[in-house]
Amino acid sequence: MSLFKVYPLYEMTPSHAKGCYVFDKKGNKFLDLYGGHAVISIGHSHPNYVSSLSNQLNKIGFYSNYIINDLQEQVAKKLINQSNCEDYELFMCSSGAEANENALQIASFHNNKSRIIAFKNSFHGRSNAALSATDNQNIKTKLNTKIDVTFLKFNDKESLIKEVSKSDVSAIIFESIQGVGGLDEPDTEFVKFLRETCDKYDICLIADEVQSGFGRTGDFFAFQKHDIKPDIIPMAKGMGNGFPVGGVLINKKIKAKFGMLGTTFGGNHLACSAVLSVLDTIKQENLLKNSKNLGEYFKNKLSKIKSIKKIKGRGLMLGLEFDFDAKDLRKNLIFKHNIFTGGSANKKLLRILPPLNITEHHIDMLYNALTIELE
Ligand SMILES: Cc1ncc(COP(=O)(O)O)c(C=O)c1O
């Protein structure tokens, strides 16, 4: 094999997928409660998605951002309307890291400052500023020490005030529910305090919705639970249901300038057709409501298993916490029960990030498998 090995791979090769199932080359069928890392929002090979992308490919797949792309305008209109983010404008890119990198760059353009405040256990992606704002020394190099980032604990108002009073903070970036970190959330009171503090000290508030956006938590964006408006909203994963697409919603108080941002691939015609089909399907199938309801069903059902210490998260962004390392359990779920789940930086936690149109039956399948493994 001549691949640069950065992933410890599970021994299975998918051949095709449909809805919330993935099939391997040996003919095995797996229940996908991982969604390829929170990416599959409307289900694998959804008919709306397949027809939208194939129709578009037969017309035009790509052209440069230096001519009008009316599909980007359609995406902006639909997204802003469906997410209830009327005071925002859209810039499209191709991944979550790129969305966060752009967000941090926009903040610095806007207030001409550079220090970033991020939070313990955060994950914001693998580009330089995004990685600098990520709290994981194992994946950083000296390159990522050039950007000035201070990591604080969620809900620690005192330290926040101490840091922002130095008047050099450009952006505060936070996840409303930490994905890779293990499903921890700040309190509403603290999130509202972040908003007030950013207003007071001319700091841009960035709500990283790369993993939690597009209905995953039952709200269109996870920050909406706290009834605040961030200045910048980076998003990706569920936005394209597997097509590599990301974007940033930018509050209209921040003004665009020609040349300020740019990308070759971001927002190309195919990417837009993927996003449009995702938005339409979320609406047609009422997936925000399904995510909320199924999240509740999940919590009620799984709380019957005694060895689960805590159920974290909201909607279909969930975590099961145990008092032991969950690595072997995750392996057994795949190879004995044909169920994909996710891990996290918290080794005792299993992450559940299924397509948003799963049903109670799929949750019961996990319940039954866990009962066999644990009880
Ligand atoms: C909250 C959050 N931000 C950013 C990223 C980076 O996204 P990408 O891998 O698309 O660059 C991730 C990926 O897991 C994420 O969970």
Ligand as a Chemical Component Dictionary entry (heavy atoms), coordinates in Angstrom:
data_LIG
# 
_chem_comp.id                   LIG 
_chem_comp.type                 NON-POLYMER 
_chem_comp.pdbx_formal_charge   0 
_chem_comp.three_letter_code    LIG 
# 
loop_
_chem_comp_atom.comp_id 
_chem_comp_atom.atom_id 
_chem_comp_atom.alt_atom_id 
_chem_comp_atom.type_symbol 
_chem_comp_atom.charge 
_chem_comp_atom.model_Cartn_x 
_chem_comp_atom.model_Cartn_y 
_chem_comp_atom.model_Cartn_z 
_chem_comp_atom.pdbx_ordinal 
LIG C1 C1 C 0 -16.735 21.541 15.147 1  
LIG C2 C2 C 0 -15.832 21.244 13.999 2  
LIG N1 N1 N 0 -15.221 22.261 13.367 3  
LIG C3 C3 C 0 -14.413 22.045 12.308 4  
LIG C4 C4 C 0 -14.167 20.772 11.832 5  
LIG C5 C5 C 0 -13.264 20.561 10.650 6  
LIG O1 O1 O 0 -14.004 20.204 9.550  7  
LIG P1 P1 P 0 -13.308 19.557 8.243  8  
LIG O2 O2 O 0 -12.820 18.216 8.659  9  
LIG O3 O3 O 0 -14.385 19.543 7.215  10 
LIG O4 O4 O 0 -12.190 20.462 7.863  11 
LIG C6 C6 C 0 -14.777 19.683 12.472 12 
LIG C7 C7 C 0 -14.518 18.293 12.009 13 
LIG O5 O5 O 0 -14.757 17.319 12.669 14 
LIG C8 C8 C 0 -15.624 19.916 13.578 15 
LIG O6 O6 O 0 -16.214 18.911 14.241 16 
# 
loop_
_chem_comp_bond.comp_id 
_chem_comp_bond.atom_id_1 
_chem_comp_bond.atom_id_2 
_chem_comp_bond.value_order 
_chem_comp_bond.pdbx_ordinal 
LIG C1 C2 SING 1  
LIG C2 N1 SING 2  
LIG C2 C8 DOUB 3  
LIG N1 C3 DOUB 4  
LIG C3 C4 SING 5  
LIG C4 C5 SING 6  
LIG C4 C6 DOUB 7  
LIG C5 O1 SING 8  
LIG O1 P1 SING 9  
LIG P1 O2 DOUB 10 
LIG P1 O3 SING 11 
LIG P1 O4 SING 12 
LIG C6 C7 SING 13 
LIG C6 C8 SING 14 
LIG C7 O5 DOUB 15 
LIG C8 O6 SING 16 
# 
